């Protein structure tokens, strides 16, 4: 069984989008790895992926220490796709942003519209990137249900 390794950097959203895209294209297992200050981002990425879509589960998680010139912690989170991806009607990316940031839903909707109209995205492009990935997966899932 193929296991793809994704290294999580300073963006939990970019990592989550990469995880979701790889599950969408058929990867069965994904190991998210992060070191040092990026450990929380890896955990957030796993949380986002498992909350938004059914069919993704946490298979294993481990934290280890790496000794070199200095001691550094590393996390490995193994996610497994156990069935077809299906959007979780109880959770959404918008709800996740609301919980994490406290930004009102109307403001997020306006921002999403502005980003999609301009197609330039936010300064880092992260929000546009994840919105596009989520929308593509939603579209494909709806097509599969209707076929």
C-alpha positions as CSV (number, residue, x, y, z in Angstrom):
1,X,0.0,0.0,0.0
2,X,1.5,3.3,-1.1
3,X,2.3,5.8,1.7
4,X,3.0,9.4,0.7
5,X,5.1,11.5,3.0
6,X,4.2,15.2,3.2
7,X,6.5,17.6,5.1
8,X,4.5,20.3,6.9
9,X,6.1,23.7,6.9
10,X,4.8,27.0,8.3
11,X,1.3,26.7,6.8
12,X,-1.2,24.2,8.2
13,X,-3.6,25.2,5.5
14,X,-1.2,24.4,2.7
15,X,-0.3,21.1,4.3
16,X,-4.0,20.2,4.7
17,X,-4.7,21.1,1.1
18,X,-1.9,18.8,0.0
19,X,-3.2,16.0,2.2
20,X,-6.7,16.3,0.8
21,X,-5.5,16.5,-2.8
22,X,-3.4,13.4,-2.4
23,X,-6.3,11.5,-0.9
24,X,-8.5,12.7,-3.7
25,X,-6.1,11.4,-6.4
26,X,-6.1,7.9,-4.7
27,X,-3.3,7.8,-2.2
28,X,-4.3,5.3,0.6
29,X,-2.0,6.4,3.4
30,X,-0.3,9.7,4.1
31,X,2.4,10.4,6.7
32,X,2.5,14.1,7.7
33,X,5.9,15.0,9.2
34,X,7.1,18.2,10.9
35,X,9.9,19.3,13.1
36,X,10.3,21.9,15.8
37,X,8.0,24.9,15.6
38,X,6.0,23.3,12.7
39,X,4.7,20.4,14.9
40,X,1.4,22.3,15.7
41,X,0.9,23.0,12.0
42,X,1.1,19.3,11.2
43,X,-1.5,18.5,13.9
44,X,-3.8,21.3,12.6
45,X,-3.5,20.0,9.1
46,X,-4.5,16.5,10.2
47,X,-7.4,17.9,12.2
48,X,-8.6,19.9,9.2
49,X,-8.5,16.9,6.9
50,X,-10.3,14.6,9.2
51,X,-13.0,17.1,10.1
52,X,-13.9,18.2,6.6
53,X,-14.2,14.8,4.9
54,X,-15.5,11.5,6.1
55,X,-13.4,8.5,5.1
56,X,-10.1,9.8,6.5
57,X,-9.0,8.6,9.9
58,X,-6.0,9.0,12.2
59,X,-4.1,5.7,12.0
60,X,-1.1,6.5,14.2
61,X,0.8,9.5,15.7
62,X,4.3,9.6,17.2
63,X,6.7,12.2,18.5
64,X,10.4,11.6,18.6
65,X,13.6,13.5,19.4
66,X,16.3,14.0,16.9
67,X,19.8,14.6,18.2
68,X,22.3,16.5,16.2
69,X,23.9,19.9,16.7
70,X,20.8,20.5,18.9
71,X,17.9,18.5,20.1
72,X,14.8,18.8,17.9
73,X,11.4,17.2,18.2
74,X,9.7,15.6,15.2
75,X,6.1,14.5,14.8
76,X,4.7,11.9,12.4
77,X,1.0,11.6,11.8
78,X,-0.3,8.7,9.7
79,X,-3.7,9.3,8.1
80,X,-5.5,6.5,6.3
81,X,-8.3,6.7,3.8
82,X,-10.6,3.9,4.8
83,X,-13.4,4.5,2.3
84,X,-14.5,6.9,-0.4
85,X,-14.1,10.6,0.5
86,X,-17.4,12.1,1.5
87,X,-18.0,15.6,2.6
88,X,-18.8,15.8,6.3
89,X,-22.1,17.6,6.5
90,X,-21.4,18.4,10.2
91,X,-18.2,20.3,9.5
92,X,-16.9,22.7,7.0
93,X,-13.8,24.7,6.3
94,X,-15.8,27.9,7.0
95,X,-16.9,26.6,10.4
96,X,-13.3,25.7,11.1
97,X,-12.1,29.2,10.3
98,X,-14.9,30.6,12.5
99,X,-13.9,28.5,15.4
100,X,-10.2,29.2,15.1
101,X,-10.2,32.9,14.3
102,X,-13.6,34.2,15.5
103,X,-14.1,36.0,12.2
104,X,-17.8,36.5,11.4
105,X,-19.2,34.2,8.6
106,X,-20.3,37.2,6.5
107,X,-16.7,38.5,6.4
108,X,-15.3,35.2,5.4
109,X,-17.9,34.9,2.6
110,X,-17.0,38.4,1.3
111,X,-13.3,37.6,1.4
112,X,-13.9,34.3,-0.5
113,X,-15.9,36.1,-3.2
114,X,-13.3,38.8,-3.5
115,X,-10.5,36.3,-3.8
116,X,-12.3,34.2,-6.4
117,X,-13.3,37.3,-8.4
118,X,-9.8,38.8,-8.5
119,X,-8.1,35.4,-8.8
120,X,-5.0,36.9,-7.2
121,X,-5.5,35.4,-3.7
122,X,-4.2,36.6,-0.4
123,X,-0.6,37.7,-0.1
124,X,0.6,34.1,0.5
125,X,-2.0,32.4,-1.8
126,X,-2.8,29.9,0.9
127,X,-6.5,30.7,1.3
128,X,-7.1,30.6,-2.5
129,X,-5.1,27.4,-2.8
130,X,-7.2,25.5,-0.2
131,X,-10.5,27.0,-1.4
132,X,-9.7,25.7,-4.9
133,X,-8.8,22.3,-3.6
134,X,-11.9,22.0,-1.5
135,X,-14.2,23.2,-4.2
136,X,-12.7,20.8,-6.7
137,X,-13.2,17.8,-4.4
138,X,-16.7,18.9,-3.6
139,X,-17.5,19.2,-7.3
140,X,-16.0,15.7,-8.1
141,X,-17.9,14.2,-5.2
142,X,-21.2,15.7,-6.3
143,X,-20.6,14.4,-9.8
144,X,-19.9,10.9,-8.5
145,X,-23.2,11.0,-6.5
146,X,-25.2,12.1,-9.6
147,X,-23.7,9.6,-12.0
